Amino acid sequence: MGRYILRRLLQLIPVFIGTTFIIYSLVWAIPGNPFAGLCGPRGCPPAFVDQMTEQYNLDQPLPVQYVLYLGQLFQGNFGETFNGIEVSTLIQQSYPVTLKLATIALVFEAVIGIAAGILTALRGKGFVDNLVLAATLFLIAVPVFVTGFVIQVVLGVQLEWIEPSVGADPGIGQLIIPGLVLGSLSMAYIARLTRTAMFENKRADYIRTANAKGLKPTRVVSVHMLRNSLIPVITFIGTDFGALMGGAIVTEGVFNIHGIGGLVFSAIQGQEGVTVTGVVTLLVLVYLLMNLLVDILYAALDPRIRYD
């Protein structure tokens, strides 16, 4: 296992370099002057533009720009915005909020989704199964921003059960409803994925053997059936964590949450390529580490999986 983890960590290096180079190229290859909006409608003086171009290495070829940026990145320096603010400072202010929001969403989708999938698989086709399938189909069909807006209006404005708008430094309690909204789509997918995997393993030979041995039904389900059924679910949850952080921009906009999504949105509007590149690079790192964690969890769920 140790050699496998080391090998996977080494494999992450070229993947990280390749993806960040593509991101950097796409952000900085956008035509136009990124400093055009800094000086108002009159435009910036040529001397100022030349100074900023040299400061951000935009006068260098793209590969040279990326190598210089990567060197700063390995030192923990995400660069500065055009206004002189450290990007790392902006990330430190907004990242914890989005991390809490994505974690709450992940807990909701994992607990409710897996529980709904297990319930429908054990009950078999009937009212509960049809109800869960209809509910998950509804969540898949309705966009997340519509779900968030409806909940905000009904629970926040009409019933006044929640605050329609989240504060600048929200606690866990304020992020429960936005987290539920953010994880609603993935919750539906996990419920259906768990249900399908449980149905397939229910008819497997090893389950019939376990029942023939006289094992308790709870042990057959929890130890044998569920562990094998959770392998595709764990894969989905692991990759979805990064997607939740990157896709939180819609939910954060609905509930006025000052997180990574709002930071990226404002950076795109202001053509702050340094901020966009820094945030997306951080999300890429989260994706890669979550994929590594998922691979390690495979061996814990299925004893047949061993890494040499």
Stockholm file with secondary structure:
# STOCKHOLM 1.0

chainA/1-308         MGRYILRRLLQLIPVFIGTTFIIYSLVWAIPGNPFAGLCGPRGCPPAFVDQMTEQYNLDQPLPVQYVLYLGQLFQGNFGETFNGIEVSTLIQQSYPVTLKLATIALVFEAVIGIAAGILTALRGKGFVDNLVLAATLFLIAVPVFVTGFVIQVVLGVQLEWIEPSVGADPGIGQLIIPGLVLGSLSMAYIARLTRTAMFENKRADYIRTANAKGLKPTRVVSVHMLRNSLIPVITFIGTDFGALMGGAIVTEGVFNIHGIGGLVFSAIQGQEGVTVTGVVTLLVLVYLLMNLLVDILYAALDPRIRYD
#=GR chainA/1-308 SS CHHHHHHHHHHHHHHHHHHHHHHHHHHHTSSSCTTGGGSCTTCCCHHHHHHHHHHTTTTSCHHHHHHHHHHHHHTTCCCBCTTSCBHHHHHHHHHHHHHHHHHHHHHHHHHHHHHHHHHHHHHCSSHHHHHHHHHHHHHHHSCHHHHHHHHIIIIIIISCSSCSSCCSSCCTGGGHHHHHHHTHHHHHHHHHHHHHHHHHHHTSHHHHHHHHTTCCHHHIIIIIIHHHHHHHHHHHHHHHHHHHHHTHHHHHHHTTCCSHHHHHHHHHHTTCHHHHHHHHHHHHHHHHHHHHHHHHHHHHHCTTCCCC
#=GC SS_cons         CHHHHHHHHHHHHHHHHHHHHHHHHHHHTSSSCTTGGGSCTTCCCHHHHHHHHHHTTTTSCHHHHHHHHHHHHHTTCCCBCTTSCBHHHHHHHHHHHHHHHHHHHHHHHHHHHHHHHHHHHHHCSSHHHHHHHHHHHHHHHSCHHHHHHHHIIIIIIISCSSCSSCCSSCCTGGGHHHHHHHTHHHHHHHHHHHHHHHHHHHTSHHHHHHHHTTCCHHHIIIIIIHHHHHHHHHHHHHHHHHHHHHTHHHHHHHTTCCSHHHHHHHHHHTTCHHHHHHHHHHHHHHHHHHHHHHHHHHHHHCTTCCCC
//
